[in-house]
Amino acid sequence: MLRKDLKVDIRKVAGPAASAAMQIIDLQGDVNSTGEAAIKQAYNTATTEGARHILFNFEKVDYINTSGIAVLISIVMEAQKAQQKVLLFQVNRHYQKIFDLVRLPMYAKIYNSEVEAVAAARAES
Amino acid sequence: MDYRKTVELKIPNEAGYEKIAMKLAASVAEGMGFAPERVEDLKTAVSEACLNAMQHGNQDDVTARLFVILTIEASSLAIDVKDEGRGGRPPETIESPDMEKKLAGLQKPRGLGLFVIQHLVDEAMFVAPDVGEGNQFRMVIRLEPHKEQSC
């Protein structure tokens, strides 16, 4: 009743340089254990299409719990094995603090905006 | 003068209802004058404590009882989360997870809740239940007069 089920969409970066190698996963709702299947499905779709950089957009997320963080950690682990890079953007200040606590940014850097995250991913390409 | 006042809440043992406890704790903490950043920390701590109680203490049984008790004092707020203790005795100490191992895939990614709580509040520990049996987890935050505006 009180949960905001997670809605997950995948898109390519807009513009002429759009490529399947860089994909954005937009998250909307609660990032918790119930969102696991949707996040993993989006990650798998991006991977199948050849994504090397996967950017998670937290702009429309206002609730994350440690079960949701565990889902993100498992994605980061899979991405490492597949030699992909995971980047996060528009994470609010409070959840940045929580991500810092669990040292997630060591493996998935956090950027203030989509523009910054895309620029960082392009610089690595 | 005795400032102690208590507010008690009983919530269904079902994920999602922890948000009611979060909102209640936030409302009380705001009223006491805690800074917005500390209220956010408290919300996450309360959420994690409730989810921990639902999953471990009450073994995800939707019929189990879960209580959240807020104790308001002049310069501190204590939040006790009480479950039925069906998952056995709680840990005596809160161990720090090995994040490098988790992130390297050598340890399960879950089991972060108590670790996170410990970093968000001034005190966090399992205590002997005030009434009856079960597990009782207590979190305390204290007003810092230099940083916070007292009401």
Interface residues (C-beta under 8 A of the other chain):
Chain A: M1 L2 R3 N32 S33 T34 Y63 N65 T66 S67 I69 A70 V71 I73 S74 V76 M77 Q80 K81 R93 H94 K97 I98 L101 V102 R103 L104 M106 Y107
Chain B: A15 G16 Y17 K19 I20 E37 E40 D41 T44 S47 E48 L51 P97 M99 E100 K102 L103 A104 G105 K108 P109 R110 L112 G113 F115 V116 H119
